[in-house]
Amino acid sequence: MDVDFILHVEASQPITGSILLRWTINGAGPYTFSAQMVDGVYERTFACESTGNWTIWFEWEGDEVYSPAQSNSVTVHINPGTPPSDSTMLIMIVMAVVVVAAIGLAYSYFRDKKR
């Protein structure tokens, strides 16, 4: 709780266009943040202001080359209380989770492109 982390999404192709960051907190939502991916990269500092299970995923709205796609979702449990003493480890875990989501998004692009 009260620990910001960086969401870093990197597509396997240098795509530019709108993406939607979507998330639920303990099943409530989904909440949506519209963003712009530039040259296949999007990054945002994300603050967890409530405890519980956060499920996060991204949606690519598509363009003239790639069909719309959705990444795999990733669930992170946010605990109350004092942040871990080793915040670097927390950042590494969150980054690993986001990389997994980005790989799922990239897979969806190629799967849809081949159709």
C-alpha positions, 0 to 999 in steps of 0.5 A: 500500500502507498507504493507507486510502481511503473507499468512498462509495456513494450510491444514486439512491433513499433506500433503507435496508437491508442491503448487502454489500461484497464483494471479492477480492484477486488472485482469492482470496475473495470476502471479505464485509463486511455493512453498513447503507445509510441513506437511500441512503448508505453510507461506510466507510474501507477499508485495503489491507493487501496488494498486487495486484488488488482487485476490489470490488462491492456487493450489495443484499439487497432490501426490500419495494420493491426487488429484490436487485441487484448493482453493477458490479465495480471493480478497483484495483491496489495497489502496494507501497512508498511511497504517492504523494506526492499522496495527494489524487489517489489518493483522487479516483481511488478515489472516482471508481471507487466512484461508477461502482460506485454508478451500476451499483447504482442502474441495477440497482435501477431495472431490477429495479423495472420488472420 
